[in-house]
Amino acid sequence: MAGKSLKIVPPISGVAEIYDLGRGPETNAQRVKRLQAEARMLAREEVERLERDLRRLAQQANAIADGGEAYPAGIRELTSRISVETAQRAEILQALLQRLA
């Protein structure tokens, strides 16, 4: 890369970027494509975070459902259903994300 002028730009979304200063400014079309790609990446990260949160919620609900007599019967039954349903939703999200990869 002899002769190239590169600059590290401070991160906006948590990831530092390297720009080739010799390449010239982006066209509007290039900028739109780049921003769309960034938006898709951020959207995927948000869905992945939701999937992880749903799994944690399912585990917490399952712990209450299996908590025995410390929890009233109605609460144990409800959290048992929440655990199963939430885990299923997390599986669906994961499958959809894998299909998009």
Buried (B, 14 or more C-beta within 10 A) or exposed (E): EEEEEEEEEEEEEEEEEEEEEEEEEEEEEEEEEEEEEEEEEEEEEEBEEEBEEBBEBBEBBBEBBEEEEEBEEEEBEBBBEBBBEBBEBBBEBBEEEEEEE
